[in-house]
Amino acid sequence: MNPRFVFIHGNGGNDWQSPWAVWLKNELDKLGAESVFETMPDPEKARSNYWLPHMKDVLRIGKNDVIIGYSSGAVAAMRYAEANEILGSILISPSHTDLGDAGEKESGYFDAPWDWKAIKKHQKKMLVVYGEDDPYIPGREFAYIVLQLGADKIKVPM
């Protein structure tokens, strides 16, 4: 059975319509891969109490799925993998702290300590993709996540 790719956008809600996400969807389509690109509930604030149940109960993300998470979507992917088995994740511009931002803090993803062992245990492969001089997320965030997860990484020149 081929994997399904589920794109989880960042807060703001329209990342899945950006040129690079449209390109990604087209490439997955060319490969004949099943993919899901849609707006999550509560798209502006990306709160975990809406997103995590939606991922489980509506999108039904499971053992044969790869989550492609961007920004808040990458954070949601990590939290989801703490309690749910997935095939793997591609984490684009993730963070493990709220970055001192009130909106990020309000999302609920940073209220509890991370269970890095569970995130690793519940998936076979992880990839962190980040920009070398991301204007929003410091490089130390990416380095820490890669270290904790033992994830592969791709640094994109900006």
C-alpha positions, 0 to 999 in steps of 0.5 A, spaced: 500 500 500 502 506 498 503 512 503 498 517 503 501 524 504 497 529 509 499 537 508 498 540 515 499 548 513 501 553 518 497 558 522 494 563 518 491 558 514 492 559 506 500 556 506 497 550 502 495 554 496 502 558 496 506 556 490 511 551 493 505 547 496 501 547 489 508 545 486 509 539 491 501 537 490 502 537 483 509 533 484 505 528 488 500 527 483 505 526 478 507 520 482 500 517 483 501 519 490 494 520 494 495 527 498 490 531 502 491 539 502 486 542 505 484 548 510 485 546 518 479 548 523 481 554 526 486 556 521 488 563 524 490 561 531 492 553 529 490 551 536 492 544 538 485 543 541 482 543 534 487 541 530 490 534 533 482 531 534 481 533 527 488 530 524 485 523 528 478 523 527 477 527 520 483 526 516 484 519 520 492 520 519 495 513 521 500 508 520 500 509 512 501 516 512 506 521 512 505 528 515 508 534 511 507 539 516 509 547 515 511 551 521 505 550 526 503 544 522 510 541 523 509 542 531 502 539 530 505 533 526 510 532 532 505 533 537 500 528 533 506 523 533 507 523 540 500 519 541 499 516 534 503 511 529 504 514 523 509 512 517 513 518 517 514 526 517 517 532 513 517 537 518 518 544 514 520 550 519 518 547 525 519 549 532 519 546 539 518 553 543 513 558 543 519 563 540 516 568 545 510 569 541 503 570 545 499 567 539 504 561 539 503 560 546 496 560 546 496 555 541 497 550 546 502 546 543 508 548 548 504 547 554 507 540 556 514 538 555 516 534 549 516 526 549 521 526 544 522 518 545 515 517 543 515 521 537 521 517 534 518 511 536 511 512 533 514 513 526 519 510 521 522 516 518 523 524 519 526 529 515 527 537 518 527 542 512 529 549 514 532 555 511 539 557 513 537 564 515 529 563 516 527 570 519 522 567 524 525 561 527 532 561 529 536 556 527 537 553 534 530 551 534 531 546 528 538 544 530 535 542 537 529 538 534 534 534 529 538 532 535 532 530 539 529 526 533 535 523 530 532 526 524 535 527 517 535 534 515 535 539 509 538 546 509 535 550 504 539 556 502 535 563 502 
